[in-house]
Amino acid sequence: MTLNCNGKLVDISSPKVMGILNVTPDSFFDGGAYNSDSHCLKQVEKMLSEGATFIDIGAYSSKPNATTVSTNEELERIIPVIKVLVESFPDIILSVDTFRAEVAKHAIAAGAAIINDISAGHLDVNMLKTIADYNVPYIMMHMRGTPQTMQQQTEYDDLLKDILLYFSERIQAARALGVNDIILDPGFGFAKTTAQNFELLNKLDDFKITDLPLLAGISRKSMIYKTLNTTPKYALNGTTALHMIALERGAHILRAHDVKEAFEAITLHHQLHT
């Protein structure tokens, strides 16, 4: 199972870590922490040295009730960072977290290799065509509504069945346009209650029916810290515990704030099954 990232084939049959770099002032865990080139470079160097295969950059916070950001502001935040990282780390594989086709185009032109879309193309009708035109791997996530409305849309007839139907339609739409590499993200915390998040994690291996790689984005999320009656700051231990469950259920990519700990979970999981 491989992804074609700027001409480099990355084998994800062995799970990989995607390190998170938020260049936003309001992300739920690290908002404002990486607001300069030097801070970004230092953090990315650290994540790469700790075992990250991919670095995912976001310039639009998707936490519940996040402030809306214009396309221009998103571009102004993210493009300079991409350029600095590509210049400093020529072999870096950058993923860009955006639901806007215009941002995706400029990001790919600047050196990004993957687009990570929380809306699976629903929030921009031009996104799937853009992905097909540039032939980059595409992470499509399950979400209802927008970050501003998603928490009011948690009613499902059958959680897993509804999400699989959603992906079936999105995959078909992407394939029809010529999108090759697709990764599925079930969208933990997006239009889902805490109980639904745990149900989804417990049934993650049911997504194997799609025969597509799975990304698990559970790092320091509310399903962890609310259950443990704590805060994102103290949710690392819980994150690592659930990362191991995600790996057992078939996750190919762990999207994580804490690369070292995620990489260790993968190492231990591999040892468990050798």
N, C-alpha and C positions, 0 to 999 in steps of 0.2 A: 504494500500500500504506500504509494509515493505521491508527493506534491511537487509540481514544477514551479519553483520559485526563482524567477529571473534566470531561467535556464539551468538552475541547479536542482537536481532531483533529491528531495528529502524523504527518506524512508520513515514513515510514522507507524509502521507495524510494531515497532518498539516505541512506547509512549515518550512524548517530548513535553518540555515545559515552555510555555509562552509567558514571558515576563511582562508585567503591566507597567506602562509609563503614562501617567495622566498629566497632561499639560493644561490642566483646568484649575481654576481657583476653588471649585466647589465639589469635587469628587468626594464620595462618602468617607473614604479612608485617608487618602493622601493628597487631598485638594490643596493646591498652592505650594506643595513641597518641591516641585521641579519647575520653577518659574524663571530659570536662567539657563543659558547654554552649559555653564560649568556644572550646575546641579544635575542636569540631564545626562551629561557625559559621564559624570562620576557614577550615577545610578546605573546607567546602561553598562558601563564597564564592569561594575559589580555583578550585575545579573548575568552577563555573558560569562564571566569567570566562574560563576556558581553553577553553570550548566544550562542556561537558557538557549534554546535553539531559535526561538522567535522572540521578537520584542513587539508588543502591541501598543501603539500610541493612540491616545484619545484626547480630543480637544473639545468635546461636547459631553458634559456629564449626563449620564443616563439614569442617575439615581431617581427614585420617586420624587415627583414634583420639582425636578431640576429646572433651573432657569433656562429659557430659550435663548439660543445663541444664533446670530445671523451667519449666513454662509461666509461672508467676508471675514467676520471675526474668527470663525473656525479655521479658515485658510491662513489668516495672519498668525494664529497660534501654532499651527501644525507644520506648515511647509518649511519654515526656517529650521525647525528641529529636525525634520527629516533630512534636510540638506547637510546639516552639521554632523548628524550621526552617520550618514553614508560616507561623508568625507573622512570621518575619524575612524570608522570601522567598515572598510570596503566590502567585507564578506558578510555583513549583517543582513539578516532576513527580517524586514520590517513589515508588520501588519498595521493597517490603519483602521481604527474603529470609527466608522462614519456611516450614516444612512443616506448621504447626499452624493449623487453621481458627479457633481461638479468638483467636490472635494476629492472624491476617488480619482478622477482624471488627473488633477494636479498632483496628488500624492504619488500616483504611479509614475508620472513624468519625473518627479523629484527623486525616485528611487525605491518607493514602496513596492513590495512583492505580493502582498495579500490584502484583500479588503474584508473587513469584519463588520457586518451590517446587522444591527439589532432588529431591523424590521423585515429582513429577508426580501427587500425590494418593495415593500408596501408603502413606505413613506416617500419614495421617489420613483416614479414610473420609468425613469431612464436608467436606473441602477443596473438591472440585469443586462441590458444591451451594452452598457459601458463595460461590465465585467467580461462579456463575450468578446467585445472589440479588442480589449487589452489582454485577454487570455491569461488572467491571473486567478489563483485560487480564491474561492469565495466562501466565507463563513456566513451561513444564514442562521439566524437565531429565531426562536419562537417568542413572539410577544403579541399582545393585543393592545390596540390603541397606541398611545405615545407615553413617554416617561411621565408626562403630566397627568395622564388619565388611566394608566394601566392598573393601578391598584383598585380601581372600581370595576374591573372586568375580570373577576376571578371565578365566575360561575361556569362550570363545564358539565356537559351531559356525562362524559366519560373522559377524564383527564388525558390518559395516554392515547386513547383512540382519537380524540380531537386533535392532539398535537401531531400525531402521525398523519392524519388527514391533511393538516395544514402543510406539513413538510412534503407530502405527496404532490400537492398542487404546486408548491413553490419549486420543487425539484423539476417537475414537468415543464414549468414555465421557463426555468433556467436552461434546461437541456434543449428545449425547442429553439433557443437563441444561439446555442453553441457553447454554453458554459461547460468546461471540462471538469475542473477540480472543485468539488463541493464538500464542505465540512459542515456538520450539523451541530448546533448549540441549542439544547433544550430550553435555555433561558431561565435558569434558576433565579428566582426573585422578580421576574418580570410577569406581571399579571397572574401571580400565583401566591397563595397563602403559605405560611410556614409548613402546615401539614401537607399541602400539595407539593411543595418542594421536596419533602422527604419521601413522599410517594413516588415522585418522579425519579429521585436518586435510586430508590430501591428497585425500580423497574427499568433502569437505564439500559440493561442488556437487551430489552425488547426492541431497542432501536437497531439492533444488528440486522433486522429484517430489511433495512434500507441498503445494506452493504456499503455504507458510507462512513468515513471516519467521524468520531464524536469528540467534541470539545466540551469539557466541564468547567464552567465558570462559577465556582462556589467560594472563592477566596474571601474570607472575612465578611461574608454576607450576613444579612439579618437572620436567615434561617439558623445560623450558628450562634450569633451573639444574643439573640432574643431567647433562644432555647436555653442558653447557659446563663441568662440574666446578667449579661456583661455588655461590653462595647466592642466596636471593631478593633480597637487598639489591643484588646486582650483575647482576640479570637483566633490566634495563630494555632494553638494546640488543637482546637476544634476543627480548624481548616485542614490540618494534616490528617486528622482522624477520618474526615469525610473524603479527603483525596484518596486515601487507601480504598475506601468503599467504591469510589468512582472508578478506580483502576480495576478493581475486582469485577465491576459491572461492564468493563469494556471501553473505558475512556482512552482515547489516543493522544489527546492534548490536555494538559492541565494549565489553565490560564490563572496565573498566580501573582500576588504581590511579593511573596517571599519565595524566591527561586531556589535557594539552597535547601529549604525544607521540602519543597515539592520534588526536587530532584532526588533527595534522599528517600522520599516515599516511593518513587519510581524504582530506585536501586533496590530497595528492600522487597518491593513487589516482584521484581524480576528474580531476585534470589529465591523467593518463596516458590516460584514456579519453574525452577531449573533443577 
